[in-house]
Amino acid sequence: MLQRIASGDPAAVRECIEQYGPLVWSIARRLSRTPSDAEDATQEIFLDIWRSAGRFDASQGSDKVFIAMIARRRLIDRLRKTSAEPPMDPVETLDTIAWADPGTALETSIEAEQATRALAELRPEQRQVLELGLLYGLSQSEIAARLDMPLGTVKSFMRRGLIKVREFMNVDAEGVLSEG
Amino acid sequence: MSDTRPQGQPDEAMVDLLIKQVTEGLSPAEQRALDVLDTEVASAYRRDLERAAAAVTLAGSDQKPMPEALAARLAQQAAQHFSSSAQAADLGAARAAGEARIDQPHTPQRAANRFGALGWLAAAACLVLAVIGWERSPAPPAPVAATPPPAAVLPAEVPPPPTPAEERAALLAKSDSLKVSLGATKDPAAAGVTGDVVWDPLTQRGFLHFAGLQANDPAVHQYQIWIFDAGRDKRYPVDGGVFDVPANTSEVVIPIRAALIVRKPAAFAVTVEKPGGAVVSGREHVVALGTTG
C-alpha cells in the first residue's frame, strides 16, 4: 500500500486512512495536550506518511512500525514546540494503558509482540518510565518529578528498557535471517 | 535488520543523546553536541532506538476509531494533495523532502525554561498556611475558559468537546481522584461562596466548581488559582491559571492548569488579581481556600 501511495494512487491513500487511521489517532491522542491538538497532529502525520511512503522498506520492519516512527517524530516535534505550556494535559488519562499480551500484540505487528515480551522482563518501575516517556510524551525530567525519582534513575530505566526492546527486536530479526 | 549494520557501538554519552532525541527531542545545544559525535554507527543505533520506541508505542496502542469528522477531513486533504498534476509534481518534491527528513531526525527548538522565575511574597495573615511567597511562571497565564466555545461555531458534523462540567463529573467518578471542599474566606468578595476541587494526581488535571462567586470584569480583575504542594517549599504555591466568572452565572466549573507538576497537593486557593494574573500575589483578596488534610 505504501508503495502505491508513493506513486500517487488515490485509492491507496483512502485505504491508508482507513487502515492506519486508528493507529495514528491512538498515538496522537496520547501525545497531544488537547483533542484539537490531536486532530491537527493526525492531519500532519498523514501528510508526512504520504510524502515519506516511497522510503518504506519492508526489510527494515513492518508498515505499522514505519507509520509509528513517523507519527512519533511529528508528535515529539509538536510537543517540543509547545513545551513552554504547562505539563501534559493528556487527552487520555494515564490509567488507561493496558499493554498487549504477546498473543494479541502479534496481531498488531511482530515488533509489538517483541516489545511486549521485552517489557515483560522489565521491573514495574522500569515499565512505568517507558510508558510515561513513550506513550505519553513526558520528558525524562517530567517523569522524574512525577514519580519522585532521581533523574539519573529515570535515564537509566529508559535506557535499559529501550535497549532491552532493541535487543529483542534484533535477536528476532537475526534469528529470522539465519533461519532464512 | 542487521544486514547493513555498521560495526561498533556508540559511546555512553552518544547513547544518552540518541535516547533523548527519540523520546523527547533535543535542545539546540544537545543537537550540536550530537552532530559532533554523529557517525554512521550513531545513525544505525538511532534507527534501532526509533524502531524500539515505535514498537513499544504499538504495544501500548489501543487503536480506537478516529472521529468521523477527522476521517472526512483527511480524505479531503488527501484529495487536495493528490488531485492535480501540479500537485503530483509537488508530491515528488515533497517526497524527496520527506525522505530527507526521515534520514535526518528533527532538531526542534527548545523553548525557554518556563520555570525560571520565582516570586516571593511577604506576609499573608489571612491564609491558613503560613505562606510567604508565590511561584509563577514568567509570563502571565492565559485565562482559563469557564465555558466551552459555543457549539454553533463548530461544523455541524464535529461532535462538541466535553464541557468542563462533564470532564469534572468524569473525574469525580474516578476512585483515586482527590476531592477537596473549598471554604469562603472573610473577604467581602467571598460572601456566599461555596465550592470544591477535584484533582487527579496522576494526570495532573483538575477542576474547581463554584457557586455564588461574584462575576468579574476581566478588564479590572481576574480570579487566580493557586495549588500548595506539600512536596515543595510551602512558600511556593503553584500557579493554576486565571479565570473569569461571567455575569448572571450561578455556577462555574473551571479547569485547573497547573504550571508545574504538583506532587502532593495540600491546599487550593483562589485569589483576586489584576487582569492576566499576578506574578507576585499581594493576596489582599483570597476568596476561597481548601485543604486536603
Boltz contact constraints between the chains, C-beta under 6 A:
constraints:
  - contact:
      token1: [A, 8]
      token2: [B, 82]
      max_distance: 6.0
  - contact:
      token1: [A, 8]
      token2: [B, 88]
      max_distance: 6.0
  - contact:
      token1: [A, 8]
      token2: [B, 91]
      max_distance: 6.0
  - contact:
      token1: [A, 10]
      token2: [B, 82]
      max_distance: 6.0
  - contact:
      token1: [A, 13]
      token2: [B, 78]
      max_distance: 6.0
  - contact:
      token1: [A, 17]
      token2: [B, 74]
      max_distance: 6.0
  - contact:
      token1: [A, 21]
      token2: [B, 66]
      max_distance: 6.0
  - contact:
      token1: [A, 22]
      token2: [B, 63]
      max_distance: 6.0
  - contact:
      token1: [A, 22]
      token2: [B, 65]
      max_distance: 6.0
  - contact:
      token1: [A, 23]
      token2: [B, 63]
      max_distance: 6.0
  - contact:
      token1: [A, 25]
      token2: [B, 66]
      max_distance: 6.0
  - contact:
      token1: [A, 26]
      token2: [B, 61]
      max_distance: 6.0
  - contact:
      token1: [A, 26]
      token2: [B, 62]
      max_distance: 6.0
  - contact:
      token1: [A, 26]
      token2: [B, 63]
      max_distance: 6.0
  - contact:
      token1: [A, 27]
      token2: [B, 57]
      max_distance: 6.0
  - contact:
      token1: [A, 35]
      token2: [B, 161]
      max_distance: 6.0
  - contact:
      token1: [A, 39]
      token2: [B, 70]
      max_distance: 6.0
  - contact:
      token1: [A, 43]
      token2: [B, 77]
      max_distance: 6.0
  - contact:
      token1: [A, 46]
      token2: [B, 74]
      max_distance: 6.0
  - contact:
      token1: [A, 51]
      token2: [B, 94]
      max_distance: 6.0
  - contact:
      token1: [A, 51]
      token2: [B, 95]
      max_distance: 6.0
  - contact:
      token1: [A, 51]
      token2: [B, 98]
      max_distance: 6.0
  - contact:
      token1: [A, 52]
      token2: [B, 98]
      max_distance: 6.0
  - contact:
      token1: [A, 52]
      token2: [B, 102]
      max_distance: 6.0
  - contact:
      token1: [A, 54]
      token2: [B, 95]
      max_distance: 6.0
  - contact:
      token1: [A, 55]
      token2: [B, 99]
      max_distance: 6.0
  - contact:
      token1: [A, 55]
      token2: [B, 102]
      max_distance: 6.0
  - contact:
      token1: [A, 61]
      token2: [B, 51]
      max_distance: 6.0
  - contact:
      token1: [A, 64]
      token2: [B, 58]
      max_distance: 6.0
  - contact:
      token1: [A, 65]
      token2: [B, 51]
      max_distance: 6.0
  - contact:
      token1: [A, 65]
      token2: [B, 54]
      max_distance: 6.0
  - contact:
      token1: [A, 68]
      token2: [B, 54]
      max_distance: 6.0
  - contact:
      token1: [A, 68]
      token2: [B, 57]
      max_distance: 6.0
  - contact:
      token1: [A, 68]
      token2: [B, 58]
      max_distance: 6.0
  - contact:
      token1: [A, 69]
      token2: [B, 50]
      max_distance: 6.0
  - contact:
      token1: [A, 69]
      token2: [B, 54]
      max_distance: 6.0
  - contact:
      token1: [A, 73]
      token2: [B, 106]
      max_distance: 6.0
  - contact:
      token1: [A, 76]
      token2: [B, 25]
      max_distance: 6.0
  - contact:
      token1: [A, 77]
      token2: [B, 106]
      max_distance: 6.0
  - contact:
      token1: [A, 77]
      token2: [B, 108]
      max_distance: 6.0
  - contact:
      token1: [A, 80]
      token2: [B, 25]
      max_distance: 6.0
  - contact:
      token1: [A, 80]
      token2: [B, 108]
      max_distance: 6.0
  - contact:
      token1: [A, 83]
      token2: [B, 111]
      max_distance: 6.0
  - contact:
      token1: [A, 84]
      token2: [B, 111]
      max_distance: 6.0
  - contact:
      token1: [A, 84]
      token2: [B, 114]
      max_distance: 6.0
  - contact:
      token1: [A, 86]
      token2: [B, 257]
      max_distance: 6.0
  - contact:
      token1: [A, 86]
      token2: [B, 258]
      max_distance: 6.0
  - contact:
      token1: [A, 86]
      token2: [B, 259]
      max_distance: 6.0
  - contact:
      token1: [A, 87]
      token2: [B, 261]
      max_distance: 6.0
  - contact:
      token1: [A, 93]
      token2: [B, 203]
      max_distance: 6.0
  - contact:
      token1: [A, 94]
      token2: [B, 202]
      max_distance: 6.0
  - contact:
      token1: [A, 94]
      token2: [B, 203]
      max_distance: 6.0
  - contact:
      token1: [A, 97]
      token2: [B, 60]
      max_distance: 6.0
  - contact:
      token1: [A, 99]
      token2: [B, 59]
      max_distance: 6.0
  - contact:
      token1: [A, 99]
      token2: [B, 60]
      max_distance: 6.0
  - contact:
      token1: [A, 100]
      token2: [B, 59]
      max_distance: 6.0
  - contact:
      token1: [A, 105]
      token2: [B, 59]
      max_distance: 6.0
  - contact:
      token1: [A, 108]
      token2: [B, 58]
      max_distance: 6.0
  - contact:
      token1: [A, 109]
      token2: [B, 58]
      max_distance: 6.0
  - contact:
      token1: [A, 111]
      token2: [B, 55]
      max_distance: 6.0
  - contact:
      token1: [A, 112]
      token2: [B, 55]
      max_distance: 6.0
  - contact:
      token1: [A, 112]
      token2: [B, 58]
      max_distance: 6.0
  - contact:
      token1: [A, 112]
      token2: [B, 59]
      max_distance: 6.0
  - contact:
      token1: [A, 115]
      token2: [B, 55]
      max_distance: 6.0
  - contact:
      token1: [A, 115]
      token2: [B, 56]
      max_distance: 6.0
  - contact:
      token1: [A, 115]
      token2: [B, 59]
      max_distance: 6.0
  - contact:
      token1: [A, 116]
      token2: [B, 59]
      max_distance: 6.0
  - contact:
      token1: [A, 130]
      token2: [B, 56]
      max_distance: 6.0
  - contact:
      token1: [A, 133]
      token2: [B, 23]
      max_distance: 6.0
  - contact:
      token1: [A, 134]
      token2: [B, 53]
      max_distance: 6.0
  - contact:
      token1: [A, 134]
      token2: [B, 56]
      max_distance: 6.0
  - contact:
      token1: [A, 134]
      token2: [B, 57]
      max_distance: 6.0
  - contact:
      token1: [A, 135]
      token2: [B, 60]
      max_distance: 6.0
  - contact:
      token1: [A, 139]
      token2: [B, 24]
      max_distance: 6.0
  - contact:
      token1: [A, 145]
      token2: [B, 261]
      max_distance: 6.0
  - contact:
      token1: [A, 146]
      token2: [B, 261]
      max_distance: 6.0
  - contact:
      token1: [A, 159]
      token2: [B, 19]
      max_distance: 6.0
  - contact:
      token1: [A, 162]
      token2: [B, 49]
      max_distance: 6.0
  - contact:
      token1: [A, 162]
      token2: [B, 52]
      max_distance: 6.0
  - contact:
      token1: [A, 165]
      token2: [B, 52]
      max_distance: 6.0
  - contact:
      token1: [A, 165]
      token2: [B, 56]
      max_distance: 6.0
  - contact:
      token1: [A, 166]
      token2: [B, 48]
      max_distance: 6.0
  - contact:
      token1: [A, 166]
      token2: [B, 52]
      max_distance: 6.0
  - contact:
      token1: [A, 173]
      token2: [B, 1]
      max_distance: 6.0
  - contact:
      token1: [A, 174]
      token2: [B, 2]
      max_distance: 6.0
